Amino acid sequence: MNLKRRGAETGSSFQETVNRINEGYERAGRAYITRKAIPGKYLIERGESRRGLSLPPIDFASSEAQPRLSYADLCRLREGHKTANWRRFAPESKAEPDYGGAIAPEGRAIFFDAKTTRRKLLDFDNLHAHQITFLERAARFGAVSGFLVEFSASAEVYFLPIQIVVRWREEIARKSLPYRFFAEHLTPAPQGKGLIIYDYLKAVEEQERLYGRSYEGFVLTVPRAWSRRNAAADKTNS
């Protein structure tokens, strides 16, 4: 049975980087942002009984009357056997994005999902409808909401606000956001110090300085061929 753990395609290594950055923010007193637990369940094959995670046979090479196993040895055996006997975990659909917290000094809420791509675009297939709905509703009440996107080929990170995502989906026929759009309209997260590898909060501050907290000053300019309105008009006239 071929079972695939979700999360690899969303960039588990990038998520580890984000976790370290968030730890750096907390230490610096700039923000408290945590990764939420993923709800789900373990799968078993048909006919398989439910049981705990088993350990391999243990050879006690001890002269003691009652052999003992140290906690360190137990952890080593458990981790070593875990990769070969991993209980199949299936994440369930969730409404909230991966990350959430508060930004100092106002305590302003922040919610986002971390995405990474090797391509020169962000495909909307990776943006789930329930997350977009949650982020859009949170943004209406003043929260920083969006997607933290890594372009791994160029080692660049951008914060894509949900307001721009919604406008793009409403006005543009194209079902992906090209890297060129990020580079031309958004601010790349600069390098920080220590654990703050990419200072994405500084990028958020700069973007809100340019466009406003609700991005009301953002002007969506794209080639005519990408426009949903012009595409419909061209189809009618053809």
C-alpha positions in Angstrom: 0.0 0.0 0.0 1.6 3.3 -1.1 0.7 6.0 1.4 1.9 9.6 1.0 2.1 12.0 3.8 0.7 15.4 2.9 2.9 18.4 3.8 6.0 17.4 1.7 4.4 19.2 -1.3 3.8 22.3 0.8 7.4 22.5 1.9 8.2 20.9 5.2 11.8 22.3 5.2 10.4 25.8 4.5 8.0 25.3 7.4 10.9 24.5 9.6 12.6 27.7 8.5 9.4 29.7 9.3 9.3 28.0 12.7 12.8 29.2 13.5 12.0 32.7 12.2 8.9 32.9 14.5 11.1 31.8 17.4 13.4 34.6 16.6 10.5 37.1 16.5 9.4 35.9 20.0 12.9 36.2 21.4 13.2 39.8 20.0 9.8 40.7 21.4 8.4 41.5 17.9 5.7 38.9 17.6 4.3 35.6 19.0 3.4 33.3 16.0 2.9 29.6 16.3 2.2 26.7 13.9 -1.1 25.1 14.6 -1.5 21.3 15.1 -2.8 19.5 12.1 -6.1 17.6 12.9 -6.3 14.1 11.4 -6.5 10.4 12.0 -4.3 7.3 11.6 -5.2 4.8 8.8 -5.0 1.0 9.1 -5.2 -1.5 6.2 -8.2 -3.8 5.9 -7.8 -6.6 8.4 -5.1 -4.9 10.4 -5.8 -4.6 14.1 -5.4 -1.3 15.9 -2.4 -1.3 18.1 0.3 1.1 19.4 3.6 1.7 17.7 5.6 -1.5 18.2 9.3 -1.8 18.9 11.7 -4.4 17.5 12.9 -7.3 19.7 15.4 -6.1 22.3 18.5 -8.0 23.2 19.4 -7.2 26.8 23.1 -7.7 27.1 23.2 -7.4 30.9 24.4 -9.4 33.8 21.9 -7.8 36.1 19.2 -10.0 37.6 16.6 -7.6 36.1 17.7 -6.2 32.8 17.1 -2.5 32.4 16.8 -0.2 29.3 17.7 3.4 29.6 15.4 6.2 28.5 17.9 7.3 25.8 18.1 3.7 24.4 14.4 3.5 24.3 14.1 6.8 22.4 16.8 5.7 20.0 15.0 2.4 19.3 11.6 4.1 18.9 12.9 6.7 16.4 14.9 4.1 14.5 11.9 1.9 14.2 9.5 4.7 13.5 10.6 5.3 10.0 10.0 1.6 9.0 6.7 1.2 10.9 5.2 4.7 10.6 1.5 4.8 11.5 -0.3 6.2 8.5 -1.5 9.7 9.3 -4.2 11.3 7.1 -4.7 15.0 7.7 -8.3 16.1 7.7 -9.6 19.3 6.0 -9.2 22.3 8.3 -10.5 25.8 8.2 -7.6 27.6 9.7 -4.2 28.2 8.1 -1.0 26.8 9.4 0.2 29.9 11.4 -1.4 32.4 13.7 -0.4 34.8 16.4 -0.1 38.4 17.4 2.3 41.2 16.4 3.8 43.7 18.9 3.2 46.3 20.1 -0.5 46.5 19.2 -1.2 42.8 19.5 -2.5 42.8 15.9 -3.5 39.4 14.8 -1.7 37.6 11.9 -2.7 34.4 10.0 -1.0 32.8 7.1 -0.1 29.6 5.3 3.4 28.8 4.2 3.9 27.7 0.6 7.0 26.9 -1.4 7.4 26.3 -5.1 10.3 25.4 -7.4 8.5 26.9 -10.4 8.3 30.5 -11.5 4.7 30.8 -10.4 2.3 30.0 -7.5 -0.5 27.7 -8.7 -3.9 28.4 -7.2 -4.4 24.7 -6.8 -2.2 25.0 -3.7 -4.5 27.7 -2.2 -7.3 25.9 -0.5 -10.8 27.4 -0.6 -11.4 27.0 3.2 -8.1 28.8 3.9 -8.9 31.7 1.6 -12.4 32.1 3.2 -10.8 32.1 6.7 -8.1 34.6 5.7 -10.5 36.9 4.0 -12.8 37.1 7.0 -9.9 37.7 9.4 -8.6 40.5 7.1 -12.0 42.3 7.4 -11.4 42.7 11.1 -7.9 44.1 10.6 -5.7 41.0 10.8 -2.6 40.5 8.7 -3.7 37.7 6.4 -2.2 35.9 3.5 0.3 33.4 2.3 4.0 33.3 2.9 5.5 32.2 -0.4 9.0 30.9 -1.0 10.5 30.7 -4.5 13.1 28.1 -3.8 14.9 28.5 -7.1 15.8 32.1 -6.3 15.8 31.8 -2.5 13.2 34.6 -2.2 10.3 34.9 0.2 7.2 37.1 -0.2 4.1 37.8 1.9 1.1 37.6 -0.4 -1.8 39.4 1.2 -5.3 37.8 0.9 -6.7 41.0 -0.5 -4.6 40.7 -3.6 -5.4 37.0 -3.9 -9.2 37.8 -3.9 -8.9 40.6 -6.4 -6.7 38.5 -8.7 -9.2 35.6 -8.7 -12.1 38.0 -9.4 -10.4 40.0 -12.2 -7.8 37.8 -13.8 -8.5 34.7 -15.9 -5.1 33.2 -15.2 -5.2 30.6 -12.4 -1.7 31.2 -11.1 0.4 34.1 -9.9 3.7 34.4 -11.8 7.0 35.2 -10.1 7.2 38.4 -12.1 4.1 39.7 -10.4 5.6 39.2 -7.0 8.9 40.8 -8.0 7.2 43.9 -9.5 4.4 44.5 -6.9 5.5 43.0 -3.6 8.4 43.5 -1.3 10.8 40.5 -0.8 11.5 39.6 2.8 15.0 41.0 3.6 17.6 38.9 5.4 17.4 39.4 9.2 19.7 38.6 12.1 20.2 35.3 13.9 17.1 33.1 13.7 15.3 35.6 11.5 16.5 34.3 8.2 13.8 36.1 6.2 12.3 39.1 7.9 8.8 38.8 6.5 7.2 41.1 9.0 9.4 43.9 7.7 8.1 43.1 4.2 4.6 43.3 5.5 5.2 46.7 7.0 6.7 48.0 3.8 3.8 46.7 1.7 1.2 48.3 4.0 3.2 51.5 3.9 2.9 51.5 0.1 -0.7 50.3 -0.3 -2.4 50.7 3.1 -3.5 48.1 5.6 -6.4 47.0 3.5 -4.4 47.3 0.3 -6.9 49.9 -1.0 -4.0 51.7 -2.7 -2.9 48.6 -4.7 -3.5 48.9 -8.4 -3.8 45.6 -10.2 -2.1 46.1 -13.6 -1.5 43.0 -15.8 -1.3 42.2 -19.5 -4.6 42.5 -21.4 -4.6 38.7 -22.2 -4.7 37.9 -18.5 -7.8 40.0 -17.7 -11.0 38.1 -17.1 -13.1 40.9 -18.5 -11.1 41.3 -21.7 -11.0 37.6 -22.2 -14.8 37.4 -22.0 -15.1 40.3 -24.4 -12.7 38.8 -26.9 -14.6 35.5 -26.8 -17.9 37.3 -27.4 -16.5 39.2 -30.4 -14.9 36.2 -32.0 
